[in-house]
Amino acid sequence: MRSSLFTKCVTLAAVLLATAATVSAPGVNAASTLLLPDLRQAPPGCPGGYAGDPAQCGDWDVCPVIDPGSPNGRCVGATVARAVRLRFTSSEENIGDGPLLLYGVRNSTEDKTMSVRQALRTSGGWIPPDYAAAQRPTRAYTYYETAMAHQHWHLMDFDHFALVSKSGATVVTDRKTGFCLGDRYSLPDVSAPHEAPDGPDAELARSLRANNCRHHEPDALNVVEGISVGSGDDYTYQVDYQWLDITQIPSGTYDLVNTVNDDRTLAETNYDNNSSSVSLSIEWPQGRPAAGQPVGKAPVVKILRSCPGAARCS
């Protein structure tokens, strides 16, 4: 039965991938077009909504920790640390024609994850109100994260980050467990339709500003996640797993790359701006520590330049 449903979903997804598709819903003109979001990856290390020079952003640090396996951990002196992390804020923004709106559903609490459909706003103003009405199946899923700093439903594989060498080889990848999407800040350079005092966009924005992804509700059977047009969602550098382990990275120049919707399972008007990067240098004053040994002296990390909208910077 599930195999048959999956086949039907894939067929439906193929039909609805066009940017000027038509819909048939109660009270909606059949010729209405679907308004897609456009996800933009903000420069790594910048606070949400920052409008200045990204090379001057300071929402990042070098954090030596005692326990290499801890999700976060208190920064300590390098002489007692066993690992070094490069921590940084990561932000994703919607500058498209319509909201990013996702509905997750599972059949029972025995299912550990929820399947996800993407709901697309029509040019006539209709916004699908639930999973059943959402037009587009996706490969995305949600999972309840039990860590103390979260305890809500995360959209998995939404954003990834990595450290890349000048040759293009990936040397470190993230351990991020997912994101709870909502309207966390407004964009300074985008006019948002929800700025009107009423209407469907304003109503949706109000709900997404308060969205906590069913916080403290591990038994929930459904969840809503999303980002309105003109809004962004950020995870600050103090949050669990918002870091890359650089303990064994040799001195040199690297790109720190953030990418949103990497597998393009979410429909957008433009995928060319889904990555942003910064070029940085890592220098070990006393050389890298031997495996399992105290760090000794932390590396010096410097941001050389920032490249918004580009997957390579060095």
C-alpha positions, 0 to 999 in steps of 0.5 A: 500500500505504501509503495502504491502511495509513493508511486502516486506521490512521485507522479504528482510531484512531476506534474507540480514542479513547474513555476506556472502550474495550475491548481484546483481547490475550493474557491481558487481560480483554476488558472491561478499560478503557484508562487514558489519560494526562493531560499537564499543562504546568508553568509556564514558567521553573520547574525540573522538580518545583517545588512553590512559588510559580511567580511566584518561579521562576528557571529563565529569563534574558535572554541576549544572543548574538553569532550570531543563528543559533546553536542556543544560544550563550554569553551575552555583553555586550549591546554586542557582541551581535547578538541577545537571547534569552529562555531558560526551562525547559519541563516537561511532566508526566503526572497521568493514569490511565495512562502516556504510552507511545509506540513509533516504528518505521521500515522501513529507514534510508532512512526519515528519520522513524519513525511513532508509535503510542500504547500504552495501559495496561489496567485489568487491568495489561497494557501493550503491549510494542511498536509492533505491540501498541500500540493507537492510531496517531497523527500524531506522528513521531520524527526523529534530531537530530544536534546535539551536545547531542542526538544521539538520536531526538526526538518532534516537535511535542510541545511549543511555546512562543510570545510573545503580545501583550495583543491575542492576536497571536503575535509570536514562535514557537519553533524547538524541534526536538523532545523525548526523553521519559522520567521525569526527575523525580517530581511532589510532588502526584501518587501514582504507581502505579510507586511500588509495588516491582514490577508493570508500572508499576514496570517501565515506570518503571524503563525510562523513567527510563533512557530516552535515546531511542537515543542515538548510534544514528542507524541505529535502526529503533525507539524508545520514548518516554514519561512515567509517571504521577506523573513529568515531563520537563523541558528546562532553559533552557541547552539548544539552542533553549530560547529565543525571540528577542526582539531586535525585540520592542517594549517592552510586556507579553506572555504567554509561553505553553507548550503540550503536545500542541497538536494533540491527536494524543495521547489524554488524559483532559483537554486543558484543562491543556495550556497554562501561561503567564506575564505578563511585561514587556519594556522597552528602556532605549535602544530596540530595536536597528536590524536587524543592529546591535549590541544596545547595552543589553539589555532588562529583563524582569520576570515579572509573574505566573504562570498555571499551566493557562491559555493567557493571563495578561496 
